Structures are given as C-alpha cells and as structure tokens.
Amino acid sequence: MSEPTRVRRTIDTGLSATELWELVADGDAWARWMVDESDVTVAPGADGTVVDDGVTRHVHIDHLDDDPDGDGARVGFTWWPDDRPDLTSSVELVVLPTPQGSRLLVTETFATAHAGATASPLAWDVRLMLLVARALAVYV
C-alpha cells in the first residue's frame, strides 16, 4: 500500500483574519481565487461542483470551524475530477490571525502516490498568488 502524498502551502496576507475568512468560507468567492467557476455552499455535509482549469470537480464539504479571530478557522473538503474519482484528494484551508494580518495554510492530501503524481503543486502557488492579488484589489 502506498503512502499518501501531501501538498502544503502557506501564505501571509495583509488582510485581517475575518477578511481572509470571507474569501475561504464563501463558495462564490472561490471563483475569485481558487477555481474558475464555483457552485458550492461552504457548510458541513454540502456537495457542489467547481470548474478548475477546464476540469469539472465534485466537492464535498467535510468540516467547517468558524473562528477566524480565535485559534484559527478551517474548512475541509474532498474533491475529485468528474471523470476520475480515483484522483480524490482532501483539502484543508486554515485561516490564522497574525500580528501583520492573517495566514492561510493549505494542505491537500492524496490517498495514494498515484493520485498525488497527477497533482501539480504549482497549482496551489498560482491559486494563492491570485488570492493575494484579488484580495488586495477588493480590500485595499
């Protein structure tokens, strides 16, 4: 049995934790930074779809802890390409307050090395750059 593959990324922003949480906890806002299109309600047990780089993905919201100004807020979801359920991965987005603003921690876990081999860690780098660019345009 192969080990899970993890992609981890962290980015610090000048946004307050509450402002960053608004972009993470709102499925419509995902289309501004994480995916091209989003039809997701970010609520425990909710299901939806996103389109990411031309690929339709199913999304299931696994958990939601809503406390961006406390010990951190987090949303966990599972997603997979429409035609490739064998490439399922779990993603956790964690928002933490920092003295300068906020931090977003991203961890995507693929159940198998095979599924992880299809992932592009660069995808999260691009998503996080878009998050910062678009957040600055909205909040600054």
Salt bridges, closest charged atoms under 4 A:
ASP12 OD1 - ARG103 NE 2.57
ASP47 OD1 - HIS60 ND1 2.62
ASP52 OD2 - ARG57 NE 3.92
ASP52 OD2 - ARG127 NH2 2.39
ASP62 OD1 - HIS60 NE2 3.80
ASP65 OD2 - ARG74 NE 4.00
ASP82 OD1 - HIS58 NE2 2.71
ASP86 OD2 - ARG84 NH2 2.57
GLU92 OE2 - HIS63 NE2 2.96
GLU92 OE1 - ARG74 NH1 3.42
ASP125 OD1 - ARG9 NE 2.52
